Amino acid sequence: MREVRRSPNSRRAAMRIDLGAPVRTKDGHGAGHVKKAIWDPKSNQIIGYVVATGGLLGHEAVVSPESIEAAKREGDDVILNLTKKELDELARYEASDYSPPPVDWVAPAVYAYPAAGYLLPRGYADAAPKVPREPIEHVHEPEIRRGMRVRDANGEEIGTVEEVRIEETTEKLRGVVVRRGGALERIAGGGQLLDVDAEQIGQVEPDELRLVASGAELFGRQHA
């Protein structure tokens, strides 16, 4: 691989180079388009651009940043400070010499190119900056089900879940219906029914439901 290096004293021109921009040589020949930027993780700078010359006999060349960034603009075209002959003599792009960035690579913000617009010299992928990933914890919340004990804000058992109400369109919890009373009363089918909105549910534990209001408040509201 012929290494392309930019001079440390070179100055980047103000003109922005867009990936995909059409390219022409200074002697008027169409030269394809800017395809990729080559990023060097060691020096933290672009060390070349891949220009696809197109056409039946076209090829992909590695053009120095100076030649690209100091180019002129005519409409949408980038005019290189190179003749067609000089462009043809540049180093050919060899895919085996480069690799795409890792999927979690952070693209340099200064150029505003997407990560997919870059190539890295092969072997340097591990040196590229990456986004730290936080470990994902899967938390499984207990499911509200019929027959669960229900306690009020004071910890008093006020009944059991008779019905779980779900909003059909959003599949979100609307609330529960609580059957009030002791075990014998519930077995016999008796006991007062109480509608409890989802906002009144404070905590869901494996075997019971805890509400944020007292039983007296809840049953008092229903009969108010």
Buried (B, 14 or more C-beta within 10 A) or exposed (E): EEEBEBEEEEEBBEEEBEBEBBBBBBEEBBBBBBBBBBBBBEEEBBBBBBBBBBEEEEBBBBBBBBBBBBBEEEEEBBBBEBBBEBBBEBBEBEEEBBBEBBEEBEBBEEBEBEBEBBBBBEEBBEEBBBEEEEEEEEEEEEEBEEEBBBBBBEEEBBBBBBEBBEEEEEEEBBBBBBBBBEEEBBEEEEBBEBBBEBEBBEEBEEEBBBBBBBBEBBBEEEEE
